[in-house]
Amino acid sequence: MWDSIYKLTLVIGRLIFPITTFILIMIFGLEIFSFLETKATIIPQLLWNGLVSGALIALVSLGLTLIYSIAGFIQFAHGELVALGAYSFMVFHKWLNWEILPASGGALFFVILVGLLLEKFFFRPVSQKDSMIPLVISIGLSMGIQSIILIIFGANILTMSNNFSKSHSFFNNTILATYPQILTVALSIFLMISLILFLKHSKIGKSIRAVSSNRAVAETFGINVNKSLQWIFGIGALMAGIAGICLGFEQNLEPLMGVHILIKAFAAIILGSIGSIRGAIFGAFLIGVSENLLVGLGIIPSGFSVAIPFIILILMLLIKPEGLLGKRFESLRQ
């Protein structure tokens, strides 16, 4: 008797479980569809905002990836180069009344100079030592540059908005975009393609890739490692400066602006795969789009938007620590 009841219970359970699961999936799916339908009008705008945000993060994450690939450490002062790009552009454009193009050129020259000086006087002397030493130095430089910015410009929030940064409607008013935003996306795509082609086809790029693959072997073949370090710090500073200028038009200027985007860039290179150029680009756009969608659709309150890169970073380290585009650690060891 009990065997018959047990078998009957199993039969009923096998029938009810898939039916209940199907009903729940249908209800959940209808709720999602209804939710997206009510938010459909703002999704194109959120995707555009995410694209702009991803482009800015990509410019910073590419510099971090290059430096890590060659020097073997995360350059925490890289975010301050972004801030220097924004503040120096404001000095040339707002204070000295230079036009946008000359002011951009002056700001980028200054940021590249700072990046090269940091490499020569702080990182090159310890390039052969334990990677923890340049890492600690970069943290100290980050705090030092933040303090200098705070002393010169103060803690007040500054703005660079002008007529150039007014919004214009596109695609039947479904997207509002500013000229700096359009320029940011176009510049980032151009720089990404140029960087990949430069590393793949130019003589200097091939030297950088050789140093990245095996520094000792590259030195044996006569490749100048110090010159490769200069190039990556210069290229990284250039991209950070461009990101800073574009970020200055996108949001207000404040001393910690470099730290905020550095955290997102750091999460992007972990998400894509540490040391991978394509992984850094993929991770940057994924974070930019997901952050804007989650906040814009009301899934996560705007006050918690700062935590989104950390959440993505923690989940990636738990689920796939080698990154979405990275190989498994077991295959790398073989």
PLY file of the C-alpha trace (Angstrom):
ply
format ascii 1.0
element vertex 334
property float x
property float y
property float z
element edge 333
property int vertex1
property int vertex2
end_header
0.00 0.00 0.00
2.69 2.47 1.01
4.67 1.61 -2.12
1.63 2.45 -4.24
1.16 5.79 -2.44
4.89 6.59 -2.85
4.80 5.77 -6.58
1.62 7.82 -7.03
3.26 10.75 -5.23
6.28 10.53 -7.55
4.03 10.48 -10.64
2.05 13.49 -9.42
5.27 15.32 -8.52
6.74 14.67 -11.95
3.61 16.07 -13.55
3.16 19.09 -11.24
6.80 20.24 -11.14
7.25 20.95 -14.89
3.78 22.50 -15.11
4.45 24.76 -12.11
7.88 25.67 -13.47
6.39 26.52 -16.86
3.69 28.69 -15.24
6.25 30.54 -13.11
8.50 31.13 -16.13
5.55 32.44 -18.13
4.48 34.78 -15.30
8.04 35.98 -14.79
8.53 36.43 -18.54
5.30 38.39 -18.89
6.33 40.62 -16.00
9.68 41.31 -17.64
8.03 41.96 -21.00
5.51 44.33 -19.40
8.30 46.11 -17.52
10.44 46.54 -20.64
7.41 47.67 -22.63
6.77 50.52 -20.19
10.46 51.48 -20.30
10.91 51.00 -24.06
11.00 54.71 -24.81
14.06 55.32 -22.64
16.05 52.19 -23.53
17.70 53.74 -26.66
18.83 56.71 -24.56
20.18 54.42 -21.84
22.06 52.34 -24.42
23.61 55.50 -25.86
24.62 56.72 -22.40
26.11 53.29 -21.73
28.04 53.44 -24.99
29.52 56.82 -24.03
30.38 55.59 -20.54
31.92 52.41 -21.95
34.04 54.43 -24.38
35.48 56.51 -21.53
36.17 53.43 -19.41
37.79 51.69 -22.40
40.29 54.52 -22.90
41.41 54.21 -19.29
41.37 50.40 -19.16
43.53 50.15 -22.29
46.26 52.21 -20.61
46.06 50.03 -17.50
46.24 46.88 -19.64
49.30 48.07 -21.56
51.18 49.00 -18.39
50.28 45.72 -16.70
51.32 43.70 -19.76
54.80 45.27 -19.90
55.58 46.46 -16.37
53.65 43.75 -14.54
51.73 45.91 -12.05
48.53 47.94 -11.83
49.29 51.65 -12.12
46.92 53.17 -9.56
48.06 56.71 -10.39
46.68 56.24 -13.92
43.32 57.60 -12.80
44.98 60.83 -11.71
46.25 61.31 -15.27
42.58 61.37 -16.28
41.93 64.08 -13.69
45.00 66.03 -14.84
43.71 65.89 -18.40
40.39 67.41 -17.36
41.85 70.07 -15.06
44.67 71.10 -17.42
42.18 71.44 -20.29
40.04 73.66 -18.06
43.09 75.82 -17.29
43.93 76.30 -20.98
40.34 76.65 -22.18
38.54 78.46 -19.35
41.30 80.39 -17.60
43.62 81.21 -20.53
40.76 81.45 -23.08
42.38 79.12 -25.61
40.18 77.57 -28.28
39.14 73.93 -27.80
41.71 72.36 -30.16
44.78 74.28 -28.86
43.59 73.73 -25.28
43.22 70.00 -25.96
46.71 69.87 -27.46
48.22 71.71 -24.48
46.42 69.48 -21.99
47.46 66.26 -23.77
51.09 67.43 -24.01
51.09 68.14 -20.27
49.55 64.77 -19.36
51.94 62.82 -21.62
54.87 64.72 -20.08
53.69 63.84 -16.57
53.23 60.20 -17.58
56.75 59.99 -19.02
58.26 61.69 -15.97
56.48 59.25 -13.65
57.87 56.35 -15.66
61.43 57.71 -15.71
61.84 58.84 -12.11
59.51 56.55 -10.15
58.86 53.31 -12.03
61.96 52.66 -14.14
64.34 52.51 -11.14
62.24 49.71 -9.60
61.24 47.95 -12.82
63.47 44.95 -12.06
62.27 44.59 -8.48
59.24 42.92 -6.95
55.99 44.09 -8.53
54.66 45.09 -5.10
57.16 47.99 -4.97
55.92 49.89 -8.07
52.35 49.08 -6.99
52.88 50.80 -3.64
54.66 53.69 -5.37
51.71 54.15 -7.73
49.30 54.29 -4.77
51.48 56.96 -3.15
51.65 58.94 -6.40
47.88 58.73 -6.72
47.40 60.26 -3.28
50.09 62.87 -3.95
48.57 64.04 -7.25
45.11 64.15 -5.65
46.53 66.39 -2.92
48.16 68.70 -5.48
44.88 69.01 -7.40
43.10 69.74 -4.12
45.61 72.43 -3.14
45.53 74.20 -6.52
41.86 73.89 -7.45
40.21 73.28 -4.08
37.46 70.81 -3.22
34.75 72.75 -5.06
33.07 71.09 -8.04
33.98 72.80 -11.32
32.29 72.60 -14.70
33.43 72.90 -18.31
30.00 72.95 -19.96
29.44 75.52 -22.71
27.51 75.87 -25.96
29.57 73.02 -27.41
28.08 70.61 -24.87
24.40 71.34 -25.55
22.17 68.33 -26.25
20.79 67.61 -29.72
18.07 65.11 -30.62
18.64 62.23 -33.05
16.53 59.38 -34.50
13.13 61.04 -34.08
13.95 62.38 -30.62
14.65 58.91 -29.21
18.24 59.86 -28.34
19.64 63.08 -26.92
23.38 63.45 -27.44
25.97 66.18 -27.17
28.81 66.78 -29.60
31.40 65.84 -26.91
29.61 62.51 -26.45
29.65 61.78 -30.18
33.30 62.81 -30.33
34.07 60.58 -27.33
32.63 57.47 -28.97
34.23 58.23 -32.35
37.64 58.98 -30.82
37.61 55.90 -28.61
36.75 53.59 -31.53
39.45 55.22 -33.66
42.05 54.91 -30.89
41.13 51.29 -30.16
41.53 50.29 -33.80
44.72 52.35 -34.12
46.22 50.77 -30.99
45.48 47.21 -32.16
46.98 47.96 -35.61
49.97 49.70 -34.01
50.76 46.76 -31.73
50.23 44.23 -34.51
52.02 45.80 -37.48
54.49 48.49 -36.38
58.08 47.72 -35.39
57.67 49.41 -32.01
54.39 47.58 -31.43
56.03 44.23 -32.16
58.79 45.11 -29.69
56.19 45.93 -27.04
54.44 42.60 -27.66
57.77 40.77 -27.42
58.56 42.40 -24.07
55.05 41.57 -22.89
55.46 37.90 -23.84
58.91 37.37 -22.32
61.00 40.26 -21.06
64.23 38.27 -20.63
64.10 36.78 -24.13
63.27 40.21 -25.61
66.36 41.69 -23.95
68.45 38.80 -25.30
67.37 39.73 -28.84
68.42 43.34 -28.27
65.01 44.92 -27.68
65.22 48.06 -25.55
62.85 47.38 -22.64
63.12 50.94 -21.29
62.03 52.31 -24.65
59.03 49.98 -24.63
58.15 51.22 -21.14
58.34 54.82 -22.36
56.02 54.04 -25.25
53.35 52.33 -23.16
53.40 55.02 -20.47
53.19 57.68 -23.19
50.33 55.94 -25.01
48.56 55.25 -21.73
48.90 58.90 -20.68
47.60 60.05 -24.08
44.46 57.92 -23.74
43.99 58.96 -20.11
44.28 62.63 -21.12
41.72 62.23 -23.90
39.41 60.41 -21.47
39.86 63.25 -18.96
38.96 65.96 -21.46
35.89 64.05 -22.66
34.90 63.22 -19.08
35.18 66.89 -18.17
32.45 67.72 -20.69
30.37 64.72 -19.59
30.38 65.45 -15.86
31.70 67.93 -13.30
35.33 68.17 -12.26
36.34 67.14 -8.75
39.63 65.86 -7.28
38.49 62.21 -7.01
37.10 61.96 -10.55
40.11 59.88 -11.62
39.60 57.37 -8.83
35.97 56.77 -9.79
36.73 55.91 -13.41
39.85 53.95 -12.43
37.69 51.58 -10.35
35.44 50.97 -13.36
38.46 50.46 -15.63
40.01 48.04 -13.15
36.75 46.07 -13.04
36.68 46.10 -16.86
40.11 44.51 -17.27
39.23 41.83 -14.69
35.91 41.21 -16.45
37.43 40.92 -19.92
40.72 39.23 -18.95
43.79 40.82 -17.41
46.39 41.68 -20.03
44.02 41.37 -23.00
43.42 44.45 -25.17
40.18 43.05 -26.60
39.12 41.88 -23.15
39.60 45.38 -21.72
37.47 46.89 -24.50
34.74 44.27 -24.08
34.68 44.63 -20.30
34.56 48.43 -20.48
31.51 48.56 -22.74
29.78 45.79 -20.78
30.18 47.73 -17.53
29.16 51.04 -19.10
25.99 49.65 -20.68
24.97 47.47 -17.73
25.45 50.32 -15.24
23.26 52.70 -17.23
20.57 50.08 -17.87
20.39 48.92 -14.26
20.14 52.45 -12.89
18.05 53.91 -15.72
15.44 51.13 -15.60
15.13 51.52 -11.84
16.45 48.04 -11.07
19.17 49.52 -8.85
18.80 52.91 -7.09
21.08 55.64 -8.46
22.72 56.01 -5.07
24.12 52.48 -5.40
25.52 52.98 -8.92
29.06 53.25 -7.52
28.75 49.68 -6.23
27.89 48.16 -9.63
31.53 47.74 -10.83
32.41 46.11 -7.49
29.46 43.72 -7.74
30.43 42.75 -11.30
34.07 42.40 -10.22
33.26 40.13 -7.27
30.91 37.95 -9.31
33.50 37.56 -12.06
36.24 36.62 -9.58
33.94 34.01 -8.03
32.55 32.54 -11.26
35.34 32.96 -13.85
38.43 34.62 -12.34
40.39 34.40 -15.60
37.89 36.76 -17.29
35.27 36.26 -19.97
37.82 36.21 -22.80
40.63 34.56 -20.84
41.79 30.97 -20.87
41.45 28.74 -17.85
44.40 28.86 -15.49
45.00 25.13 -15.95
45.56 25.60 -19.68
47.88 28.55 -19.05
50.09 26.45 -16.79
50.53 23.69 -19.38
0 1
1 2
2 3
3 4
4 5
5 6
6 7
7 8
8 9
9 10
10 11
11 12
12 13
13 14
14 15
15 16
16 17
17 18
18 19
19 20
20 21
21 22
22 23
23 24
24 25
25 26
26 27
27 28
28 29
29 30
30 31
31 32
32 33
33 34
34 35
35 36
36 37
37 38
38 39
39 40
40 41
41 42
42 43
43 44
44 45
45 46
46 47
47 48
48 49
49 50
50 51
51 52
52 53
53 54
54 55
55 56
56 57
57 58
58 59
59 60
60 61
61 62
62 63
63 64
64 65
65 66
66 67
67 68
68 69
69 70
70 71
71 72
72 73
73 74
74 75
75 76
76 77
77 78
78 79
79 80
80 81
81 82
82 83
83 84
84 85
85 86
86 87
87 88
88 89
89 90
90 91
91 92
92 93
93 94
94 95
95 96
96 97
97 98
98 99
99 100
100 101
101 102
102 103
103 104
104 105
105 106
106 107
107 108
108 109
109 110
110 111
111 112
112 113
113 114
114 115
115 116
116 117
117 118
118 119
119 120
120 121
121 122
122 123
123 124
124 125
125 126
126 127
127 128
128 129
129 130
130 131
131 132
132 133
133 134
134 135
135 136
136 137
137 138
138 139
139 140
140 141
141 142
142 143
143 144
144 145
145 146
146 147
147 148
148 149
149 150
150 151
151 152
152 153
153 154
154 155
155 156
156 157
157 158
158 159
159 160
160 161
161 162
162 163
163 164
164 165
165 166
166 167
167 168
168 169
169 170
170 171
171 172
172 173
173 174
174 175
175 176
176 177
177 178
178 179
179 180
180 181
181 182
182 183
183 184
184 185
185 186
186 187
187 188
188 189
189 190
190 191
191 192
192 193
193 194
194 195
195 196
196 197
197 198
198 199
199 200
200 201
201 202
202 203
203 204
204 205
205 206
206 207
207 208
208 209
209 210
210 211
211 212
212 213
213 214
214 215
215 216
216 217
217 218
218 219
219 220
220 221
221 222
222 223
223 224
224 225
225 226
226 227
227 228
228 229
229 230
230 231
231 232
232 233
233 234
234 235
235 236
236 237
237 238
238 239
239 240
240 241
241 242
242 243
243 244
244 245
245 246
246 247
247 248
248 249
249 250
250 251
251 252
252 253
253 254
254 255
255 256
256 257
257 258
258 259
259 260
260 261
261 262
262 263
263 264
264 265
265 266
266 267
267 268
268 269
269 270
270 271
271 272
272 273
273 274
274 275
275 276
276 277
277 278
278 279
279 280
280 281
281 282
282 283
283 284
284 285
285 286
286 287
287 288
288 289
289 290
290 291
291 292
292 293
293 294
294 295
295 296
296 297
297 298
298 299
299 300
300 301
301 302
302 303
303 304
304 305
305 306
306 307
307 308
308 309
309 310
310 311
311 312
312 313
313 314
314 315
315 316
316 317
317 318
318 319
319 320
320 321
321 322
322 323
323 324
324 325
325 326
326 327
327 328
328 329
329 330
330 331
331 332
332 333
